[in-house]
Every structure is written in C-alpha cells, then in structure tokens.
C-alpha cells in the first residue's frame, strides 16, 4: 500500500520569490500594516505546528518521498530547495532536514505550468494599478482556476508515477490546491485539518 500525507500550507514571502515585493505591497494597500503583521505571525505559528507534527511521526525516512508545491521537475530540485532555505523559507528548511534524515526529494510540478502561473500572478498584481473591465477580470479568474486544476492533475500523476508500494509521500501544498481529488490507489491522510488561524478552505473544517 502506498501512503500520502497531505500537508496544507500558506506560503511565506520567501516562498513567493521575485513576486514577494509586489504581493506584499498589494496586501498592505488593501488591508494595512496591522493585518499584515497578524498574517505573518499566523504563518509562523502554522510552520511551528507542522514541524512539531512531522517530528512526532514515526517515518521510515529512507522510504519517504517529498513533494513540494512550486518545485519544478528540472534536475536541479536539491539546489532549488537549498537556495530557498538559505533565504529563510521555513518550508524548505523542513525539506532540507528531512532530506538529511534520508528522505528523497521529487520534482513535483510542470515547469511550463509554473511559468504560466507566474505570468498570471504578475498580470493580477499589475491589474491593481490599472483596473480592467469586469468581464476581463472574470476571464482571468477562470483561467487561473483552470491552470490550478491542470497543475493538480500533473502533481497527482507525478505522485502516482514515483511513489511505490511500501513508501510514504509527504505533500506540501498551498491550501487552494486539491491534488487529492485526482489520486487513486493511494491512501491519503492529512497532517492536520484545522489551520492555526482563520482561512476559508476545506482544510479549516473540524478535525
């Protein structure tokens, strides 16, 4: 039997890469400094909780594979994780710790689809300064949802192809994803069902 532990996450500034500055600016403009500070604190609490729960799992590290939201299938996966961890990403620091314990890092996403998402996010941020007609914004949201669905299907295929009998996978995914909808023949468990702060998502239901 193959087992996957699904870990819903909220991304930090570091995880956002080159778009972090623009996204933070847009958030501050809409919600203000106090809300931003609360947001950052909540994310830190989330990563504290994830680290605590992962440490408590009786994982067979050599038979555990790591799948990461935003990590492209490119042949440079360890280098990417190391670089992002060095910039302060809690997510990637946890990945490095697990790799050092014997886990195997797996390229998770399509580089082409990630590039399309980057372009969509950039357009959405720029839209804040130059509002577009309602129908264009509606079309952009539909395109973003469609792209998210394509990414989830690709990730599910990667897991199905690389996770073998007797192995456990750890999947770190943003809360908007629903990769588990497309998995079959794999036992899916959740690290937790209630995030340590208020976010509207299917993971925020009572455990």
C-alpha positions in Angstrom: 0.0 0.0 0.0 1.2 3.5 -0.8 0.5 6.3 1.7 0.5 10.0 1.1 0.4 12.5 4.0 -1.1 15.8 2.7 0.2 18.9 4.4 -1.8 22.1 3.6 0.3 25.3 3.8 0.3 29.0 3.4 3.3 30.4 1.6 5.7 33.0 3.2 7.2 36.0 1.4 10.4 34.0 0.8 8.4 31.2 -0.9 6.9 33.8 -3.3 10.3 34.6 -4.9 10.5 37.6 -7.2 6.8 38.4 -6.8 7.0 38.8 -3.0 7.5 42.5 -3.0 4.6 43.3 -5.3 2.3 40.9 -3.5 3.2 42.3 -0.1 2.6 45.9 -1.4 -0.8 44.9 -2.7 -1.7 43.2 0.6 -0.6 46.3 2.6 -2.5 48.6 0.3 -5.7 46.6 0.8 -5.5 45.5 4.5 -2.9 47.6 6.2 0.2 47.1 8.4 -1.6 45.6 11.4 -3.4 42.9 9.3 0.0 42.1 7.6 1.7 41.6 10.9 -1.1 39.3 12.1 -0.8 37.4 8.8 3.0 36.9 9.2 2.6 35.7 12.8 -0.1 33.3 11.9 2.1 31.7 9.2 4.9 31.3 11.6 2.6 29.5 14.0 1.5 27.3 11.2 5.1 26.2 10.4 5.8 25.6 14.1 2.8 23.3 14.2 3.8 21.5 11.0 7.4 21.0 12.3 6.1 19.6 15.6 3.7 17.2 14.0 6.3 15.9 11.5 8.8 15.3 14.3 6.2 13.2 16.0 5.6 10.9 13.0 7.2 7.5 13.0 8.5 7.9 9.5 10.8 5.4 7.8 12.9 8.2 6.2 14.6 6.1 3.5 11.2 5.0 2.3 9.7 8.5 2.4 9.4 10.8 -0.6 8.9 14.6 -0.6 6.6 16.5 -2.9 6.6 20.3 -2.9 4.2 22.9 -4.2 6.1 25.0 -6.8 9.1 22.7 -7.1 9.6 22.0 -10.8 10.7 18.8 -12.4 14.0 20.1 -13.7 17.0 18.1 -12.4 18.0 20.9 -10.0 15.5 20.2 -7.3 18.0 19.9 -4.4 19.8 23.1 -5.4 16.5 25.0 -5.5 15.4 23.8 -2.1 18.9 24.6 -0.6 18.8 28.2 -2.1 15.3 28.9 -0.9 16.0 27.5 2.5 19.1 29.8 2.8 16.8 32.8 2.1 14.8 31.8 5.2 11.9 29.6 4.0 10.6 27.5 6.9 9.0 25.1 4.3 12.3 24.5 2.6 14.3 24.2 5.8 12.0 21.4 6.8 12.6 19.8 3.4 16.3 20.0 3.9 16.1 18.5 7.4 14.0 15.6 6.0 16.5 15.1 3.2 19.3 14.9 5.6 17.4 12.2 7.5 17.2 10.1 4.4 14.0 11.2 2.5 14.0 11.5 -1.3 13.1 14.8 -2.9 10.9 14.5 -6.0 10.5 17.1 -8.8 6.8 17.8 -8.4 5.5 20.3 -10.9 5.5 21.1 -14.6 7.9 24.0 -15.3 5.7 25.2 -18.1 2.6 25.4 -16.0 4.5 27.2 -13.2 5.7 29.8 -15.7 2.2 30.3 -16.9 1.1 30.9 -13.3 3.9 33.4 -12.7 2.7 35.4 -15.7 -0.9 35.2 -14.4 0.1 36.5 -10.9 2.2 39.3 -12.4 -0.8 40.4 -14.5 -3.1 40.2 -11.5 -0.8 42.4 -9.4 -0.4 44.9 -12.2 -4.2 45.0 -12.6 -4.4 46.6 -9.1 -2.9 49.8 -10.6 -4.9 49.5 -13.9 -8.3 48.0 -13.2 -9.8 46.1 -16.2 -13.4 45.7 -17.2 -15.4 43.1 -15.1 -15.6 40.6 -17.9 -11.8 40.6 -18.4 -11.3 40.1 -14.6 -13.8 37.3 -14.6 -12.0 35.6 -17.5 -8.7 36.0 -15.7 -10.1 34.2 -12.6 -11.5 31.4 -14.8 -8.1 31.0 -16.4 -6.4 30.9 -13.0 -8.8 28.2 -11.7 -8.3 26.2 -14.9 -4.5 26.4 -14.6 -4.7 25.4 -10.9 -6.7 22.3 -12.0 -4.0 21.4 -14.6 -1.3 21.7 -12.0 -3.1 19.5 -9.6 -3.6 16.8 -12.2 0.1 17.0 -13.1 1.2 16.7 -9.5 -1.2 13.7 -9.0 0.4 12.0 -12.0 3.9 12.6 -10.6 3.0 11.1 -7.3 1.4 8.1 -8.9 4.5 7.5 -11.1 7.1 7.9 -8.3 5.5 6.7 -5.1 5.9 2.9 -4.8 4.3 0.2 -2.7 5.5 0.4 0.9 6.5 4.0 0.6 5.1 7.2 2.2 4.9 10.6 0.5 4.8 14.0 2.2 3.0 16.5 0.0 3.4 20.2 1.0 0.7 22.1 -0.9 -1.0 25.5 -0.8 -4.5 25.4 0.6 -6.1 26.3 -2.7 -4.9 23.0 -4.3 -7.0 19.8 -4.3 -4.4 17.3 -5.6 -6.1 14.5 -3.5 -9.1 14.7 -5.9 -7.0 13.1 -8.6 -5.3 10.4 -6.6 -6.3 6.7 -6.8 -4.8 3.6 -5.3 -3.0 5.7 -2.7 -4.1 6.0 1.0 -4.3 9.8 1.7 -4.0 11.1 5.3 -3.8 14.7 6.5 -1.2 16.1 8.8 -4.0 18.3 10.3 -7.4 19.5 9.3 -7.6 22.8 11.2 -5.2 25.6 10.4 -4.0 27.6 13.4 -5.7 30.8 12.1 -8.8 31.7 10.2 -8.6 31.0 6.5 -11.5 29.9 4.4 -10.6 26.5 2.9 -11.8 22.9 3.0 -8.9 22.2 5.4 -10.4 24.5 8.0 -13.2 22.2 9.0 -13.3 20.5 12.3 -11.0 17.5 12.7 
